[in-house]
């Protein structure tokens, strides 16, 4: 069964970096967009970044210049490289496939 699986979360100090991975989101023939969302306590889930099958990427303004979404050549894994992390980036990060399938999420905590 296809369900995205996230990994790579953890605790990091402000200014640090993490790389999240998303796998098991479907075959290259069925994918048209993969997205990373996040949800902080007490807040709505928000779109962080997305990458289309054609390679077009989009980012929420708050992460532009700090986060990068990219994939491996075989479309087996989609990554979210997060640099210069801030406490306000603390959230559960979710991978979404084709605006349909959700993973279980991975916790990212930015704290000193």
DRENPA-3360 file (N, C-alpha, C; in nm, 2 decimals, always signed):
BEGIN
1 = XXXXXXXX = +0.08/-0.12/+0.00/+0.00/+0.00/+0.00/+0.09/+0.12/+0.00 ~ +0.05/+0.22/-0.08/+0.13/+0.34/-0.09/+0.09/+0.44/+0.02 ~ +0.19/+0.47/+0.11/+0.17/+0.57/+0.21/+0.31/+0.63/+0.23 ~ +0.32/+0.76/+0.22/+0.45/+0.83/+0.23/+0.51/+0.80/+0.37 ~ +0.64/+0.78/+0.38/+0.71/+0.76/+0.50/+0.82/+0.87/+0.52 ~ +0.81/+0.94/+0.63/+0.90/+1.05/+0.66/+1.01/+1.00/+0.75 ~ +1.13/+1.06/+0.74/+1.23/+1.03/+0.84/+1.33/+1.15/+0.84 ~ +1.41/+1.16/+0.94/+1.52/+1.26/+0.95/+1.49/+1.37/+1.05;
9 = XXXXXXXX = +1.38/+1.37/+1.12/+1.35/+1.47/+1.22/+1.44/+1.46/+1.34 ~ +1.43/+1.55/+1.43/+1.51/+1.55/+1.55/+1.52/+1.68/+1.62 ~ +1.60/+1.69/+1.72/+1.63/+1.81/+1.79/+1.76/+1.87/+1.74 ~ +1.75/+2.00/+1.71/+1.86/+2.08/+1.66/+1.86/+2.21/+1.72 ~ +1.98/+2.27/+1.74/+1.99/+2.41/+1.79/+1.96/+2.51/+1.68 ~ +1.92/+2.63/+1.72/+1.90/+2.73/+1.63/+2.02/+2.76/+1.54 ~ +2.00/+2.78/+1.41/+2.11/+2.79/+1.32/+2.16/+2.66/+1.26 ~ +2.11/+2.55/+1.31/+2.15/+2.42/+1.26/+2.08/+2.37/+1.14;
17 = XXXXXXXX = +2.11/+2.25/+1.10/+2.05/+2.19/+0.98/+1.99/+2.05/+1.00 ~ +1.89/+2.02/+0.93/+1.84/+1.88/+0.92/+1.80/+1.85/+0.78 ~ +1.80/+1.73/+0.74/+1.75/+1.68/+0.61/+1.64/+1.58/+0.63 ~ +1.52/+1.61/+0.59/+1.41/+1.52/+0.60/+1.40/+1.44/+0.47 ~ +1.36/+1.31/+0.48/+1.34/+1.23/+0.36/+1.20/+1.18/+0.36 ~ +1.15/+1.16/+0.24/+1.01/+1.10/+0.22/+1.03/+0.99/+0.11 ~ +0.98/+0.87/+0.15/+0.98/+0.76/+0.05/+0.84/+0.70/+0.05 ~ +0.83/+0.60/-0.04/+0.71/+0.52/-0.05/+0.59/+0.61/-0.09;
25 = XXXXXXXX = +0.60/+0.70/-0.17/+0.49/+0.79/-0.21/+0.43/+0.76/-0.34 ~ +0.47/+0.65/-0.41/+0.41/+0.61/-0.53/+0.52/+0.59/-0.64 ~ +0.47/+0.54/-0.75/+0.56/+0.52/-0.86/+0.58/+0.64/-0.95 ~ +0.69/+0.65/-1.02/+0.72/+0.76/-1.11/+0.60/+0.79/-1.21 ~ +0.53/+0.68/-1.24/+0.42/+0.70/-1.34/+0.30/+0.76/-1.28 ~ +0.28/+0.76/-1.15/+0.16/+0.81/-1.09/+0.18/+0.95/-1.02 ~ +0.31/+0.98/-1.00/+0.33/+1.11/-0.92/+0.31/+1.23/-1.01 ~ +0.25/+1.34/-0.96/+0.26/+1.46/-1.02/+0.31/+1.58/-0.93;
33 = XXXXXXXX = +0.30/+1.56/-0.80/+0.35/+1.66/-0.71/+0.38/+1.59/-0.57 ~ +0.49/+1.63/-0.51/+0.52/+1.59/-0.37/+0.54/+1.71/-0.29 ~ +0.48/+1.71/-0.17/+0.48/+1.84/-0.09/+0.52/+1.80/+0.05 ~ +0.59/+1.90/+0.11/+0.61/+1.89/+0.26/+0.52/+2.00/+0.33 ~ +0.45/+1.95/+0.43/+0.37/+2.04/+0.51/+0.43/+2.03/+0.65 ~ +0.39/+2.13/+0.74/+0.42/+2.12/+0.88/+0.31/+2.17/+0.96 ~ +0.30/+2.13/+1.08/+0.20/+2.17/+1.18/+0.26/+2.19/+1.31 ~ +0.26/+2.31/+1.36/+0.30/+2.34/+1.49/+0.19/+2.33/+1.59;
41 = XXXXXXXX = +0.22/+2.31/+1.72/+0.11/+2.30/+1.82/+0.02/+2.42/+1.82 ~ -0.11/+2.40/+1.81/-0.21/+2.50/+1.81/-0.22/+2.58/+1.68 ~ -0.16/+2.53/+1.58/-0.16/+2.60/+1.45/-0.21/+2.51/+1.34 ~ -0.26/+2.57/+1.23/-0.31/+2.49/+1.12/-0.19/+2.44/+1.04 ~ -0.21/+2.33/+0.98/-0.11/+2.27/+0.89/-0.08/+2.36/+0.77 ~ +0.04/+2.39/+0.74/+0.08/+2.48/+0.63/+0.17/+2.41/+0.53 ~ +0.15/+2.45/+0.41/+0.24/+2.40/+0.30/+0.38/+2.47/+0.32 ~ +0.48/+2.39/+0.32/+0.62/+2.44/+0.33/+0.69/+2.45/+0.20;
49 = XXXXXXXX = +0.68/+2.34/+0.12/+0.75/+2.33/-0.01/+0.69/+2.22/-0.09 ~ +0.70/+2.23/-0.22/+0.65/+2.13/-0.31/+0.74/+2.12/-0.43 ~ +0.74/+2.00/-0.49/+0.81/+1.98/-0.62/+0.73/+1.90/-0.71 ~ +0.71/+1.95/-0.84/+0.63/+1.88/-0.93/+0.71/+1.77/-1.01 ~ +0.64/+1.69/-1.08/+0.71/+1.59/-1.16/+0.81/+1.65/-1.26 ~ +0.77/+1.77/-1.31/+0.86/+1.84/-1.40/+0.98/+1.92/-1.33 ~ +0.98/+1.92/-1.20/+1.09/+1.98/-1.13/+1.06/+2.12/-1.08 ~ +0.94/+2.17/-1.10/+0.91/+2.30/-1.05/+0.90/+2.30/-0.90;
57 = XXXXXXXX = +0.96/+2.39/-0.83/+0.96/+2.40/-0.68/+0.89/+2.52/-0.64 ~ +0.83/+2.51/-0.52/+0.76/+2.63/-0.46/+0.79/+2.62/-0.31 ~ +0.80/+2.74/-0.25/+0.82/+2.75/-0.10/+0.74/+2.86/-0.04 ~ +0.70/+2.83/+0.08/+0.64/+2.94/+0.16/+0.74/+3.04/+0.19 ~ +0.70/+3.17/+0.20/+0.79/+3.28/+0.21/+0.89/+3.26/+0.33 ~ +0.84/+3.21/+0.44/+0.91/+3.20/+0.56/+1.04/+3.11/+0.55 ~ +1.04/+3.02/+0.45/+1.15/+2.93/+0.44/+1.24/+2.95/+0.32 ~ +1.20/+3.05/+0.23/+1.28/+3.08/+0.11/+1.42/+3.12/+0.15;
65 = XXXXXXXX = +1.51/+3.06/+0.08/+1.65/+3.08/+0.10/+1.71/+3.00/+0.21 ~ +1.63/+2.92/+0.29/+1.68/+2.84/+0.39/+1.65/+2.69/+0.37 ~ +1.54/+2.66/+0.31/+1.50/+2.52/+0.28/+1.51/+2.49/+0.13 ~ +1.54/+2.37/+0.10/+1.55/+2.32/-0.04/+1.48/+2.19/-0.05 ~ +1.39/+2.18/-0.15/+1.32/+2.05/-0.17/+1.38/+2.00/-0.30 ~ +1.42/+1.87/-0.30/+1.47/+1.80/-0.42/+1.45/+1.65/-0.41 ~ +1.48/+1.59/-0.52/+1.45/+1.44/-0.53/+1.57/+1.37/-0.59 ~ +1.57/+1.24/-0.57/+1.68/+1.16/-0.64/+1.63/+1.14/-0.78;
73 = XXXXXXXX = +1.72/+1.09/-0.86/+1.70/+1.08/-1.00/+1.59/+0.98/-1.03 ~ +1.57/+0.88/-0.95/+1.47/+0.77/-0.98/+1.34/+0.80/-0.91 ~ +1.32/+0.92/-0.85/+1.20/+0.95/-0.79/+1.17/+0.85/-0.68 ~ +1.27/+0.80/-0.61/+1.25/+0.71/-0.49/+1.24/+0.79/-0.36 ~ +1.30/+0.90/-0.36/+1.31/+0.98/-0.23/+1.30/+1.13/-0.27 ~ +1.22/+1.20/-0.19/+1.22/+1.34/-0.19/+1.27/+1.40/-0.06 ~ +1.36/+1.49/-0.07/+1.43/+1.54/+0.05/+1.38/+1.69/+0.08 ~ +1.39/+1.73/+0.20/+1.38/+1.87/+0.24/+1.50/+1.90/+0.32;
81 = XXXXXXXX = +1.59/+1.97/+0.26/+1.71/+2.02/+0.33/+1.67/+2.15/+0.40 ~ +1.69/+2.15/+0.53/+1.66/+2.27/+0.61/+1.78/+2.32/+0.68 ~ +1.82/+2.44/+0.64/+1.93/+2.51/+0.70/+1.89/+2.64/+0.78 ~ +1.98/+2.69/+0.86/+1.95/+2.81/+0.94/+1.82/+2.80/+1.01 ~ +1.80/+2.68/+1.08/+1.68/+2.66/+1.14/+1.65/+2.75/+1.26 ~ +1.52/+2.79/+1.27/+1.48/+2.88/+1.38/+1.38/+2.81/+1.47 ~ +1.37/+2.86/+1.59/+1.27/+2.80/+1.68/+1.13/+2.79/+1.62 ~ +1.09/+2.89/+1.54/+0.96/+2.89/+1.48/+0.94/+2.78/+1.37;
89 = XXXXXXXX = +1.05/+2.71/+1.33/+1.04/+2.60/+1.24/+1.00/+2.47/+1.31 ~ +0.99/+2.48/+1.45/+0.95/+2.36/+1.52/+0.81/+2.32/+1.49 ~ +0.79/+2.19/+1.45/+0.66/+2.14/+1.40/+0.68/+1.99/+1.37 ~ +0.56/+1.93/+1.35/+0.56/+1.80/+1.29/+0.56/+1.82/+1.13 ~ +0.65/+1.76/+1.06/+0.66/+1.78/+0.92/+0.60/+1.65/+0.85 ~ +0.52/+1.68/+0.75/+0.45/+1.57/+0.68/+0.48/+1.57/+0.54 ~ +0.49/+1.46/+0.48/+0.50/+1.44/+0.33/+0.37/+1.41/+0.27 ~ +0.34/+1.47/+0.16/+0.21/+1.45/+0.10/+0.23/+1.42/-0.05;
97 = XXXXXXXX = +0.16/+1.32/-0.10/+0.18/+1.27/-0.24/+0.05/+1.31/-0.31 ~ +0.07/+1.38/-0.42/-0.04/+1.41/-0.51/-0.16/+1.48/-0.44 ~ -0.14/+1.56/-0.34/-0.24/+1.62/-0.27/-0.35/+1.52/-0.21 ~ -0.30/+1.40/-0.18/-0.39/+1.30/-0.15/-0.34/+1.21/-0.03 ~ -0.22/+1.16/-0.04/-0.18/+1.06/+0.06/-0.08/+1.13/+0.16 ~ -0.10/+1.10/+0.29/-0.02/+1.16/+0.39/+0.06/+1.06/+0.46 ~ +0.18/+1.10/+0.51/+0.26/+1.02/+0.59/+0.22/+1.05/+0.74 ~ +0.30/+0.98/+0.83/+0.27/+0.99/+0.97/+0.33/+1.11/+1.03;
105 = XXXXXXXX = +0.43/+1.17/+0.97/+0.50/+1.29/+1.02/+0.62/+1.26/+1.09 ~ +0.71/+1.36/+1.10/+0.84/+1.35/+1.17/+0.86/+1.48/+1.25 ~ +0.89/+1.47/+1.38/+0.90/+1.58/+1.46/+1.03/+1.66/+1.44 ~ +1.03/+1.79/+1.42/+1.14/+1.87/+1.42/+1.13/+1.97/+1.53 ~ +1.23/+1.97/+1.61/+1.24/+2.07/+1.73/+1.36/+2.15/+1.72 ~ +1.35/+2.28/+1.72/+1.46/+2.37/+1.71/+1.47/+2.45/+1.84 ~ +1.57/+2.41/+1.92/+1.58/+2.47/+2.06/+1.72/+2.46/+2.11 ~ +1.75/+2.56/+2.19/+1.89/+2.56/+2.25/+1.88/+2.50/+2.39;
% end
